Structure formats: C-alpha cells, structure tokens
C-alpha cells in the first residue's frame, strides 16, 4: 500500500529584481577595470607605440547568467567572436541558479555588478526601470537587421511604457503533459482526448501496474509544491492559471483583465478534480514536499506516468529515461478541449538579457553584445559551438569532440530562440511532438506589476493562493474554504488590481 505522507510546504519565489532594488539608488558609473579609461565620446582607447599609432582597446562587457548546460568550449567561442567581430571583451560569469539572485543582490549593494543580466522575465521589471537599474534597448529592434524580422509579439514581456528592456534568448512554448508512451501501450489504452479520458489514463498509471513489475509503486501524475508548469491542468477548467501571475488573465471577449478566482464555479471544478486525484493517490501525495528537481527525478525513474514540462525539452528527458529503462518512450498528450478551449496556451515569456546602468558610457557596446549573444549567431555558438571545433556531422549523427557533450546538446534550445534555427541533425521525437501540439493559443501578455496595488500586495496574494489551494487539494480544508481564499484576495485588492491593469492595458 502506498504511504500518504504530506505536509504544507509554501514556496515563496524570490523575485530577482525585488531582491536587488536596494542597490538602485547609487549613481551611474562604469563597472570593471576599463572604467578609468573612458574617453569623452564613450569609447575605450589606449595609446600605441612611440610611432604615434593609436589602437582601439576592446571594450569590456560583464555578462552574468544562471548556470547553463552547454557543450565544452562554446563560451570561449562566443567570447572569441565578440572580440574579433565587435571588439568586445566579454567577461562571462556563470552563477549557480540557487544563489543567482542572492549574489546579484550582494554585487549591486556594493555597486559592482554586471553590465548584462540574463534572467527570466522579471516580475517587477517596472520598479527596476523606474529605479534606473535597467536601460532600454528598443533601438536594437529598429536598427539591427536580424532583430527587425522577429515577431513583435515576442517582446510584450519586456515592454514598459512603450520601450523594450530585454532581448529574449529563450522564448517559452506551451507546457504540456508528458507521459510514458510505453506504459500506455502496456495497458492497451488510447491517447486521451477528453478530461474524463485523461483521468482514466492517470488512474490506470497509478493502479494497473503500468511498468509490469508486479508492485503497487507508481502514481499517475507528479508535480511540485510551487505548482510550476501546471498550466495544462488548470487550462482544462479555467481561462488562466491561478498559480501563474496569481490568476490574472486577459479576457479577449470582454477586452478586460480578470482573475480566475472571480470564476468560483470553474475554479471549484478544477480544485475538486485535483483533490480527487490526490484522494485516490493518483497524484503523488508527496507533491507538497517535492521541488522541481525531485519532481523530474520521480518521473524519469519510473515513479510516475505523467509529468508537466515545456514541449521543447523532451529530447534530454528521453535520453535520461532510456538510461534507466532501455526501451522506455516519452510523448506528450495532444491538446484537450475544456470549457475555455485548448489546454495548450502560452503567454509571451522566457529568458532575456537586460542592459543595466553599470554599463556606464559603454551603452552602445552593451547593446551590440546583447544583439549578438541573443541573435542567431550567438545562440548557435553558445548551444553547439562550431563545426570542426566542438563537433562534426556524420550522416544524421553528431560526433562531439568531447564525447561527454552528447548529453549537453538539446535541439529544443535552438527552437526556443526568437529565430527559426534548425537543429544540427533531425530531432525526430521533438519534431513529432511539435506536430502533436500543432497550433496553440498565444495569450495576450499582461504584467500585474503595472498595478500599484499589486506591487504592494503581490507577495501576500501569491501566498494566499498557494497555501489555500494546497489545503483544499490535500483535504486540510473543505472546498468551502475557497470562499475564504476569495475573500482574502478581495481584501488584498483583486478588483482594484484588475481595474489598474485595465487602465494600463487600454492606454498602451
């Protein structure tokens, strides 16, 4: 018998910019060793030999990013290209994801921080901009030949008061429900096309020995305590996700920003469905103790038949699964229609590079660095390097100079950029699943931090939602506790936030 171990675990995400705003009041000055060598026209020059020749000294640009998985030597190749093509000497600092915000906070507090910051969409970007931390890069889209061609919808996330403040290096595609294709075949079940059929498949994954090991040791679905990437579940019942942007969404018919907690009957249905999965131990009962890394590990080690993840990242998960289960196969469930349409929806979001005030007089060099790194050449160099140096192609196979790099290459990284960059060799599983997804709804991006009330109450808003829905799902509170959640959200200004956001959306 499976053991039901659970306890409330509230995960409060640390907002990067919220954690570093304390350092934003300091005056603009150039960071790095080149600061003392700035000329009045913003260039960095040094006098050459005694013949009077003058040589242009490379401009140092300091770039900080969270740790990334990339093949050996690709960062050096990127730095080499920036130096030879743009005369930019890139200082590339890779910081562990777990300590990224904390270390940037320390850097900014000491007024010695990067010129370029690589981060996911900053929830409180407006505050950082108003405080003078982040500088606009709008003119890159107007002047750079590559960036002129990119779909302008991709920049909504980085738009503030008519200016663009970030260039995306990763553009998210919809999250999906991954599943064990081999388990579905073992159980001789069809791919689900409705919510009821999805429930039946998840139940069978939990109860019908899908791995055929004769043990009752599997669950239908695993997710994590912060409800990361759970949108495909919420979209079965709702037009938005209560755990993404705290439930705020744009109603295309009404042309207004609303919140899913204003749809009491629909969110009741969603919570009761998840509670049913939990009560019947279809949903991993330890999800409230599980972080995102543990969640993935449970899936690829055969503890669960379904998992929630972005559609572009299936190839490396297939490779991990095969190490544990030769012959194991992953796929994603096709879109399922709910009351509000397909459960495959996506707002413009992802990871971008931002230009900070630390760049000082080297603004133009900083912009050139951003445009190159996040452009097609930079993306190619960073994620697979250069043919003949980091790899070679033999038929439909990549032969890596360093054999260990085979596990670091993910074709989804190329497809997630703002450009259409083809994988080095055909990625059959990825392309098949992209075909399964087909067209998906691109939702209008709304930024809750455009609301002054949200800026003040956003953290409390999130806490009420995360703790409240968890209590209902695990049975610590009855479904009627939803009234308490809604009442608390109203006290925190849910209606006012919608009004303030509508005022912003209608005027921009």
KEBA-446297 format. One record per residue: residue in three letters; x, y, z of N, C-alpha, C in turn. Coordinates in steps of 0.02 Angstrom, whole numbers, plus 50000, padded with zeros to 5 digits. Atoms other than C-alpha are relative to their C-alpha. Example, Ala and Ser with C-alpha at 12.3 -4.5 7.8 and 13.67 -1.06 7.14 Angstrom:
// residues 2
ALA500454994150000506154977550390500455006050000SER499584994149997506844994750357499615005550037
***
This chain:
// residues 508
UNK500424994050000500005000050000500445006250000UNK499624993950002500655017249956499895004050063UNK500044995949940501045028350104499835007249981UNK500224993150012500185045350110500355004650049UNK499624995549957501485057150181499925007049971UNK500074993350026501115075650166500015005150055UNK500044994249956501285092450247500015006249957UNK500024993850038501005110250190500715002549990UNK499344997250014502535117250105499905005949954UNK500104994050039502395135150047500665002249971UNK499394997850033503695140149919499895007149975UNK500054993150022503895158849901500595001549954UNK499464998650048504875162649744500325006750015UNK499634993849990506235175649764500005003749934UNK500014996150062505935189149635500675003449992UNK499324997550010507605193749562500055007550011UNK499934992849995507335212249542499765002750067UNK500244997849935506345214049702500554999350052UNK499485001249951507855207249793500605004449991UNK499404996050012509095219249715499865007449995UNK500174993050007508155235649711500345004450052UNK499684996149948509015241049870500635003449976UNK499384997150025510565244749769499895004849942UNK500134996150060509705255149636500085007550009UNK499984992949989509925272149716500695003049987UNK499324997550010511785273449679500065003249931UNK499924996650064512375284849536500284995449947UNK499755003950056512805278349363500765000549997UNK499285000050012514605273149341500184993549965UNK499815005950038515515260749231500334995050046UNK499705005249960515945244149309500604997249964UNK499455003550031517525234249278500625004249994UNK499354996750002519345238549252500075005249945UNK499954995050053519015248849095499715006850020UNK500354994049981518075262049193500455006249998UNK499564994249997519585273349214500265002049932UNK499724998650065519975272949029499485002449950UNK500514997750045518365280048960500175006949972UNK499914993550032518555294248835499345003750001UNK500614996049997517295308148821499484997749950UNK500495002350050516485300148668499744993050015UNK500275006549980516155283948762500414994149977UNK499595005750023517505273448678500574998950048UNK499435001649958518925264748766500624999849956UNK499414999750043520625269248692500634999950041UNK499344999949968522425266648734500525001949948UNK499504997850047523945274448653500474994249983UNK499585005450023525015262648548500735001450011UNK499284999249991526885262748520500235007249987UNK499734993250004528045277848506499945003149932UNK500074997050067527705280048320499385004349995UNK500604995850000526085288448367499384996349978UNK500595003950019524935274448308499534999250059UNK500505000949948523315272948407499604993749985UNK500395006150008522485256248432499395000350044UNK500624999949961520705253748492500004994150047UNK500005005349949520645244048653499304997050004UNK500665003149994519245231348670499615002850060UNK500444997849946517765236848775499804993850040UNK500195005649959517485225248921499275000550019UNK500705000549981515685219948947499934993950046UNK500085005249949515245209849102499294997249995UNK500645003450011513865197049075499924994550052UNK500145005149950513105186549215499384996149981UNK500565004450016511965171749186499964994350050UNK500075006149960511255157249282500354994349964UNK499655005750029512145140749256499604997049943UNK500315003150058511775133149087500384993749981UNK499695006250023512125116149013500175000949926UNK499794999150069513135118548855500644996149986UNK499415003950016514495108948763500655003650018UNK499344997549980516325111148810500275005149950UNK499664995150042517145126848744499565004949963UNK500434995550039515615135548673500035007250026UNK499964993249972515765150348791500635003449974UNK499384997150027517575152948734499915002049927UNK500124998350070516995152748553499575006249994UNK500424994050000515655165548591500415006250017UNK499574994449981516925176748677500485001949943UNK499554998850056518115174748530499655003949944UNK500374996650053516775180248406499865007250018UNK500144993149979516305195548508500635004349995UNK499384996250003518125200648516500205001649928UNK499774999050069518525198248331499505003949958UNK500514996850042516875204548261499795006950027UNK500264993949970516395218248384500495003750045UNK499494997049956517995222148481499745000650072UNK500285000249932517085217348641500324994250037UNK499715005249958517985207848777499474998050053UNK500565002149958516625197848863500264996650063UNK499885003449936516795193649046499364996250016UNK500605004349994515585179049065500024996550067UNK500055003249935515115174349242499384995550003UNK500565004649992514045158849266499914998750075UNK500155000549929513205158349436499484994650011UNK500475005449985512295143549513499295002950007UNK500694997650000510415145249491499755001350071UNK500254999549932510105142649677500235006350036UNK499734994249966511165157649725500045006249955UNK499954994650049510945168849572499755006750027UNK500294993849975509785181849649500395002750059UNK499634997949941510745182249812500675003349981UNK499354997350019512425185149728499935006749963UNK500114993650033511735198749615499825005450050UNK500194995349947510995206949768500635002850034UNK499384997949968512715207449850500405004549953UNK499634996050048513515214049691499725007149994UNK500304993550009512275228149671500065004250063UNK499924996349937512345232849854500705003050006UNK499324997549997514225235049832500175004449940UNK499924995950061513965244849669500524997149952UNK499555003350046514985232049571499624994149971UNK500445005250027513765222349463500044999849924UNK499915001150072513625215749284499675005349956UNK500294995650050513285226349131499394996749968UNK500555003850029512145212549063499784994750051UNK500295005149956510985201849169499544995549960UNK500405005150035510245185949099499514997150050UNK500505002149951508605181749184499354998349966UNK500685001150023506865175049161499635006750004UNK500394993850000505515188349135499945002750071UNK499974997149933505675200049283499315002250022UNK500684998449980504015200749376499915007350019UNK500064993149978504375218149446500475004549960UNK499554996450044505285225049296499895007550004UNK500154992949998504395241749307500355003650057UNK499664996949944505115245249478500745000749986UNK499294999750015506865241149419500155005449948UNK499914994850050506655252549269499935007050031UNK500124993549969505935266849370500575001950048UNK499444998749955507385264949492500655001249963UNK499414998650040508615266649349500484994249993UNK499555005850005509345249049356500064997449929UNK500015003050066508825243149182499905005549947UNK500024995050054509075253049020499644997249939UNK500375002450059508025252248860500464997849944UNK499625002450058508605242848706499565000149937UNK500494999750054507165247448590500335001049932UNK499704998450065508315254148454500334994049967UNK499735006150030509075236848430499494997049951UNK500535002950042507405231048359499895004249937UNK500104995550057507385246048243500605000049953UNK499394999250040509185245548182500354993549982UNK499655006250013509825227648191499624995849948UNK500325003550055509475217848032499664993550021UNK500305006249976509155201548123499375001350041UNK500564998949954508015208548257499415003549969UNK500564996950035506975218448134499484994949978UNK500435005150030506245202048071499594996150052UNK500315004149948505655194948239499285002350014UNK500694998649983503795193848280499965004550061UNK500004995149946503455209148387499604997850061UNK500365002649941502265199348499500484997050051UNK499525003249956503815191148570500295004850052UNK499694995149956504305207348656499525002950051UNK500494997249953502715210648755500234999450073UNK499775001249932503505203348911500515005250023UNK499454995549984504925215948902499835007349984UNK500234993350017503875231248859499775003650063UNK500214995849943503685245148987499945007249976UNK500144993250020502865261648943500275001649930UNK499824998950070503225259448758500724998549982UNK499305001650014505065254548774500124992650014UNK499815007049990505855237148760500634999850043UNK499445000149952507035232448902500364993350003UNK499645006450000507585214648862499954996749931UNK500025004050061508025203648714499994992650019UNK500075006949978507455185548732500534995449971UNK499575005450024508685171148721499634993350002UNK500445005949998507345158348765499295002550000UNK500714998450001505525160348715499624993650015UNK500355006049978504415148148806499474997949950UNK500565002850036503245136748713499544996950053UNK500475002449949501725128948798500284994450042UNK499875005949959501935117348944499504994649979UNK500425005650022501215100248910500014994550053UNK500015005949956500795083948998500414994549966UNK499595005650024502225071848964499704993550027UNK500235006549974501775053448980500444994449974UNK499635006050019502565036248971499614996449945UNK500325003150058502085030348798500014992550006UNK499965007249992502685012848838499514997450052UNK500505002149950501565012148992499304999949969UNK500664999850032500055017248888499914993949956UNK500035006050042500465003348766499944993750041UNK500055005949957500704990848907499284998950024UNK500695000349974498944994948968499494999749944UNK500445000350059498234994748790499455005450004UNK500474994549994497425011748818500105005049943UNK499944994950052497045025148687500265006650030UNK499794993349979497795042648696499385003950019UNK500604996549978496545053048796499855006249958UNK500214994250038495535066248705499525004550040UNK500454996149958494405072248846500265000050072UNK499794999749930494585076749030499874993350035UNK500175006549969493715060549082500494994649977UNK499525005050025494855050148971500695001150030UNK499364998549968496375059049044500004997250071UNK500055002749932495775054549219500084992449999UNK499975007350003495555036349168500724997549987UNK499315001950015497325035449097500445000950062UNK499604998749940498105043449252499844994950055UNK500205005049950497115031649363500304993249985UNK499705006450020497725016649263500755000050012UNK499294999549986499515022849277500154998850075UNK499905000849928499285022649466499824993050025UNK500295005949970498305006649491500104993549962UNK500025006150042498564994449347500694997449981UNK499325002650010500424990549360500255001449930UNK499814998350069500915000049202500714998049982UNK499315002050015502764995549219500094992450004UNK500025007350000502294977149239500544996950045UNK499525002849952503414974249391499664996350057UNK500375003549950502034966549496499945003650067UNK500024996149938502114980449626499535006049993UNK500424994049998500944994449678500445005950020UNK499494995049983502285007749667500035005849951UNK500004994550049501765020349535499425004750014UNK500534994949997500725036249527499845002349930UNK500194997650066499785043849384500335006549980UNK499754993350015500445061649399500455002450056UNK499564996949951501875070349486500055007449983UNK499874992850010502055089149511500355002650062UNK499624997549943502955100749630499605004850043UNK500364996249949502465111049782499865007249980UNK500144993150021502545127749692499545000249939UNK500465000650057501395121449552500315002649936UNK499674997850061502695125749422499794996049940UNK500155003050065502195122149242499354995950000UNK500625003849996500465115849293499445002949957UNK500514996850040499545126849168499574995149960UNK500435004450040498965112149058499454996750041UNK500535002749957497975105549208499475005350013UNK500484994649985497185122249256499605001949938UNK500344998050061496765126049074499454995049979UNK500555004650012495645110749072499345002850025UNK500604997449967494435120649179499955007649999UNK499984992849990494965138949177500335003549940UNK499684996250054495485152749055500705002450018UNK499344998049976497035156349159500224995350056UNK499745004349947498125148249290500035003850066UNK499974996649935497905152749475500715000650028UNK499324999949974499755149249504500485003549952UNK499594996150046500395159349355499725007049998UNK500234993049995500295178249376499415000650048UNK500504999849947499195174549527499285000149973UNK500685000950025497695170449419499765005549954UNK500224994750045497615186449317500084997949927UNK499995001850071497215184149132499615005249961UNK500364995350043496545194048985499434996549966UNK500605002750031494765190348931499925003449932UNK500024997250068494795192748742499305002349981UNK500694998150018492895193548729499805006550034UNK500184994049963492665206548865500505005649992UNK499464995150007494305215348822500205002950068UNK499844997849933494715216049006500464995050035UNK499625004349956495945209249132499534997650056UNK500415003049947495095197349253500434995350041UNK499655004949960495585184549384499584993750005UNK500375006350000495125166149386499614998950065UNK500375000849938494565167549567499345003750000UNK500664997150010493115177849503499534995049966UNK500395005450031492525161749419499934994350050UNK500015004649943492045152449576499814992849979UNK500225006850019491135137749494500564996449962UNK499495003250040492555134449372500614998150042UNK499425001849960493955135049499499824994750052UNK500245005549958492905124049612500094993449964UNK499925006250039492865111049473500734997949995UNK499295001650007494745112249449500294997250065UNK499735002349936495135110249634499724993250020UNK500305006549983493915095749657500314994549957UNK499695005050044494715086749508500694998150028UNK499345001449972496455088549583499944996550068UNK500115003349935495795083649755499824992749990UNK500185006950015495045068049678500624995949983UNK499375003550017496735063449604500414998750064UNK499625000749937497535066349775499694994750045UNK500345004749956496225056749874500084992849977UNK499955006850028496365041749758500734998049988UNK499285001250007498275042749763500214999049927UNK499794999550070498345045749577500535005449993UNK499504994849993499275061849613500484998150056UNK499495001549950500905058949705499855003850065UNK500194996649938500415062649887500565004050032UNK499444996249972502145069549924500145006349959UNK499854994250043501975083549796500135006350040UNK499904993949960501895096549936500705000450028UNK499315000149976503665091449985500504999849943UNK499585001350058504345090049809500195006449964UNK499784994450041505405102849718500044997849927UNK500015001550072505605103749529500504994649980UNK499505005150016507195093249525499774993050022UNK500255006449975506425079549632499424997549958UNK500585001650042504855080149526500224996549936UNK499745003050061505825076549367500304993250014UNK499675006449983506825062849451499494994550011UNK500525005149989505235053949505499724997549933UNK500285001950065504615054149326500484995649961UNK499535003850042506185047949239500254993650033UNK499825006249966506475034449371499404995350008UNK500565004750003504765026649342499535000250058UNK500474999549944503805032849494499335002749978UNK500624996750024502505042049389499944999249925UNK500125000850071501695040249220499915006549963UNK500104993650033501405058749186500345005550039UNK499614994549971502335074949218499875006249958UNK500144993750034502155093349170500645003649983UNK499384997050021503515101549067499905003349931UNK500044996750065503805113048917500144995149943UNK499975004950054503635104248750500694999449968UNK499365000250035505385108648689500534995850035UNK499475003149960506315099148824499934992450005UNK500135007249995505785081348784500604995649981UNK499435004150022507385075148698500474998150057UNK499565002049945508525076048851499664995650052UNK500365004349951507165068248961499944992949972UNK500005006650030507015053948837500674996550011UNK499335002949991508895051248849500094997750072UNK499955002049929508805051049040499584993850014UNK500445005749989507345038949037500314993649973UNK499715006050031508245026948920500574997150041UNK499475002649957509705025849041499724995750055UNK500325003949947508515019549173499584994249974UNK500455005050028507335009849061500114999449924UNK499915001050072508005004248891499334997949968UNK500655001450031506505004248777499455004550025UNK500494995349975505585017248881499905005649950UNK500164995150051504715030248775499555005550028UNK500394994349977504045047748809499635003249941UNK500374995950047502735057848719499605005150040UNK500434995349964501515071748761499284998949977UNK500705000650018499625071248766499815005849953UNK500244994550042498805081148625499575004750040UNK500424995049967497815096648669499324996950016UNK500665002249978496225092948766499555006150008UNK500464994349997494725104548749499635000150067UNK500394998949940493965111548907499485005449988UNK500524994850005492665124748943500255006249964UNK499714993950029493855138548887500494998449943UNK499595001750058494615129848738500574995350018UNK499445004649993496265120648721500385001150065UNK499574999349941497355117048872500725001449980UNK499354998050026498845121848762499985007549986UNK499994992750007499045140548789500685002550024UNK499354997349979500565151648809499995007649994UNK499884992850005500895169748851500735001049978UNK499304998750016502485177748783500425000250064UNK499595000349939503775173048915500654996449984UNK499375003450011505515166348935500585003450036UNK499394997349970507305171448975500295005349953UNK499744994650041508085187548916500635003050030UNK499414996449976509645198248929499805007350008UNK500164993149984509445215249011500645004150006UNK499444995349995510615230249000499925004250063UNK500054996349937510995238149169500385006649997UNK499674993649997511575255449217500754999450012UNK499285000949987513275248049263500415000749937UNK499634999550063513735248849078500285007049990UNK499744993350002514005267449101500015002949929UNK499934996950066514665275848942500054994949944UNK499935005350051514815259048852499324997249979UNK500685002350016512955258248813499974996849931UNK500045002750068513185255348626500354993249995UNK499665006549999514435241348656499574994850034UNK500445004649965513235233548780499434997749956UNK500555001850045511825233948653500244995349945UNK499735004550051512925226048520500114993050027UNK499895006649969513385212148641499344996350009UNK500665003249991511555208748683499734997549933UNK500275001850065511045208748500500354993949972UNK499635005750027512425196348455499864993750040UNK500085005949958512265184548604499314996949992UNK500685002650005510375182948588499784999249928UNK500165000950070510425183148397500184993149975UNK499905006850026510585167948282500724997550006UNK499305002249995512495167648280500194998350072UNK499845001249930512655169048468499674993850028UNK500365005949977511325155948501500334993649975UNK499675005950028512175143648384500664998650036UNK499355001049969513885146448461499934997750073UNK500075001649929513275145248640499754992950010UNK500325006449988512235129548620500324994149962UNK499655005750029513305119248500500695001649972UNK499314998450017514885128748460500115000849925UNK499804999050070515715127348290500214993449970UNK499835006350034515835113148166500744999649987UNK499285001050007517585106048161500385001750063UNK499684998349936517945112648335499684996150057UNK500355003549946516625106248455499634993849976UNK500375005750026515775093848339500144999149925UNK500045001150072515655086148166499384995949986UNK500615003650019514175078848072500194993949958UNK499885006250038514225060848013499314996949986UNK500685002350017512625056347921499495004150039UNK500484996749957511215060448042500214999850073UNK499755000649931512325059248194500515005650013UNK499514995049978513295072548290500564996350036UNK499425002949967515035067048336500345005750038UNK499744994749959515615077748481500754999150013UNK499285000249986517445082048504500124997350070UNK500005002749932517155079048689499384995550006UNK500585004549999516045063448700499495001550054UNK500464998349946515295069648864499495005349979UNK500444994650021514495083948768499364997449968UNK500615002950031513225072148689499405001050046UNK500554999349952512185073648849499815007350011UNK500134992849988512275092748846499635003349942UNK500334997150059511565095648673499254998850003UNK500725000650002509705099148668499735004149942UNK500254996350058508925103648500499455004950017UNK500534995449979507495111948595500275006950015UNK499714993449986508695125848646500015004449937UNK499984996250062508865130948464499315002349980UNK500694998450021506995130448431499675004950048UNK500314995549951506655140948586500225007249992UNK499764993150009507555156348523499475004149962UNK500464995650037506705171248440500024998749926UNK499905001450070507305164548273499844992749985UNK500085006950021506975148848173500694997249984UNK499345002950009508605139348195499924992449999UNK500105007250006508605121448133500504996150041UNK499535004349963509365107748241500564997449954UNK499435002450039511055100748186499824993949959UNK500235006050034510275084148141499264999150017UNK500725000849985508435078648134499884997650071UNK500195001949931507665077848308499294997149995UNK500635003050019506285065548269499485000350056UNK500495000049946505475064248441499745007150013UNK500204993049988505465083048467499535002349944UNK500414997650056504775086548293499324996549999UNK500645003649998503445073048313499545003150052UNK500414997149947502855080848475499795007249984UNK500214993450023502855098248399499404999449953UNK500575001150045501685091248267499384998250041UNK500565001849957500595083848405499685006450029UNK500264993749972500455101148484499665004149947UNK500284996050054500145109748318499955007350020UNK500104993049983499485127448330499745000450072UNK500244999049932499225133848505499835007450010UNK500234993149989498425149448575500555004250034UNK499544995249969499595164048609499575005150037UNK500414995449961498775173548751500325006950004UNK499744993249992498945192148774500395000450065UNK499604999249940500325196248895499745005850043UNK500164994749953499825206049048500514999750057UNK499504999649947501015211949182499685002750063UNK500334997649939500225212749356500375005650035UNK499624994849966501635224149415499855006949972UNK500224993550023500855237949311499505003050050UNK500464997849948499645239049457500385001850063UNK499674997949938500245248949608499764995850058UNK500265004249946499115238649720500344993149999UNK499665006450005499905222649655500725000550024UNK499324999149977501645229449686500044999550075UNK500025000049927501165231449867499794993250028UNK500315005949971500145215649892500144993449963UNK499905005950041500805203449761500254993950037UNK499725005649963501815192649881499474996850045UNK500545002649958500345190950001499474996649958UNK500495002950046499195187449854500214992949982UNK499745006550019500295173049799499964995050058UNK500015004449942500415166049974499304997550015UNK500705002049988498525165949997499794994649950UNK500205004850052498305156649832500354993350011UNK499625006249997499705143849851499814996050062UNK500175003649938499335139450032499274997749998UNK500715001749999497445139750006499824994149956UNK500185005550044497335128349855500324993550023UNK499685006149974498565116149934499584997150057UNK500415002449944497495115050091499384996549975UNK500615003250027495965110949986500174993449966UNK499825006150037496845098149875500174994350047UNK499805005549955497585088350021499484998650055UNK500545001449953495975089350122500085003250068UNK499924996649936496615100350262499435005050011UNK500584995649998495175112150220499494997449949UNK500515002050049493495108450135499985004849941UNK500054995850059493065115449965499695006850016UNK500304993649981492055128950053500525005150023UNK499464995449981493735136250107500185004649942UNK499894995650057493785143449932499705006950012UNK500304993549984492625157049997500485004350041UNK499514996449960493965161850124500565002649956UNK499474997950046495285162449987499785006049960UNK500264994550041494205173549877499915006350042UNK500094994249956493775184850024500675003350016UNK499334997249985495625186750068500305003549939UNK499754996950061496055190549887499655006749987UNK500364993750007494705203849882500275005350048UNK499724995349952495425211650039500685002649977UNK499354998050027497115212149951499945004049936UNK500104995550057496325221849809499934996849932UNK500065003550064495905209149674499635004349948UNK500384995850047494595220449594500395006249980UNK499624993950014495685235849610500594998649953UNK499445001850044497165226849530499764999149929UNK500275000850068496075221949382499865006849968UNK500154993350026495495240049363500645003749980UNK499364996550013497275246749373500354997049939UNK499705003250058497895233949248499635001649936UNK500404998250059496465237649129500155007049977UNK499824993150017496895256049137500675000249963UNK499355000250034498685251949089499954996949931UNK500065003550065498225239548951499645004449949UNK500394995950047496965251548874500375006349977UNK499624994050018498215265848871500684998549970UNK499355001850028499695256148799499904995249940
***
